[in-house]
Amino acid sequence: MNLRSLNIAPRAALCFGLITLLVIALGGFAYVQLGKLRGTEQDIEKNWLTSVQTADGIQIALLDARLESIRLLATSNPKSALLPCGIWKMLSTYSTSVLIFTEKT
């Protein structure tokens, strides 16, 4: 069947129908891909993000311990540096974070 042998109205309707079918097929494909993307996102949120947050907590505790050790070296009265927010508290936070991280892996 030659497309030029059709009148303009049936030819336009046929082309419009083909384009409509292509758009519907593209929508179905996008819907399936979004379902796969949602599953991957859930996997990242439940399995990977918690370990990243724990590693971040370990890094923060280590940086706090380093800051307190620098404060301890810089102070003229070492006993005043070990008061409530001292290095021992930071080191205990760091060690508990490392234990939690190793238990999860």
C-alpha angles and dihedrals in degrees: 000000000000116000091213092060091065122086119250097259097054091040091053091046091051093049091045090051092051092050090047091052090050091051091049091049090049090050091052091049091049091050092053092047092050089054090054091046091052091053091050091048091052090050092052093046095050102035110024107030095058092055090048090052091048091049089050090052090051091050092049092049091049092049090049090051091050091049092051092048090052089049089050091053093045098049123090093214108050095188092061090054092060095060125120100314094038138142095270092060091050093049092051090050090050094049093049090049091051090049092050091048094050091048091054094051 
